[in-house]
Amino acid sequence: AQSVTQLDSQVPVFEEAPVELRCNYSSSVSVYLFWYVQYPNQGLQLLLKYLSGSTLVESINGFEAEFNKSQTSFHLRKPSVHISDTAEYFCAVSTYNTDKLIFGTGTRLQVFP
Amino acid sequence: DGGITQSPKYLFRKEGQNVTLSCEQNLNHDAMYWYRQDPGQGLRLIYYSQIVNDFQKGDIAEGYSVSREKKESFPLTVTSAQKNPTAFYLCASRTESAQHFGDGTRLSIL
């Protein structure tokens, strides 16, 4: 069975500072990895995904994540955050033989001016 | 525009009532999903359907029921057997590579 751990429930940061949201997973088989973002009272939006190939994946709004198989991690980073990045971020994992997503408990990113 | 539409956005239920949450997609996706979201717990899978007229229980199916009579529709019924139904409910459908979500329905008990 797969599991996902997001170690930080809340991450406060000042605008224009860098940020890293941590995600670790557990699985006995190869995985696909995802980051989703959720704004208040809305659904989840896909931010980026790792399926295969390059271990560094990027989103259109400046976030990036790196798949590290040896450390079973998929941390999300942004070099300079904006107020508008304030939201909850969810890491999720699935495997090639199932279409079920397993979610972490989420990290609330709060960006202060 | 293609997308996933959930309705209503807010729903109130009296004790002992069944309520049905709507989920419609015009993306021509085969697979659809229902999740429950509670504060601090992430998302938990209730039911999923990979094809019309077929569905499977997820991790927390007790007190819920679904149907999949049409490809574009996957309604969720919260029955009176669900003792703690207050939550945010999210519907999703899947492309080949990822799941995409609707905007959710917030269910509260009167």
Interface residues (C-beta under 8 A of the other chain):
Chain A: S9 Y32 F34 Y36 N41 Q42 G43 L44 Q45 L46 K49 L51 F90 D99 K100 L101 F103 G104 T105 G106
Chain B: I4 Q6 A31 Y33 G40 Q41 G42 L43 R44 L45 Y48 Q50 G58 L90 A92 R94 S97 A98 Q99 H100 F101 G102 D103 G104 R106
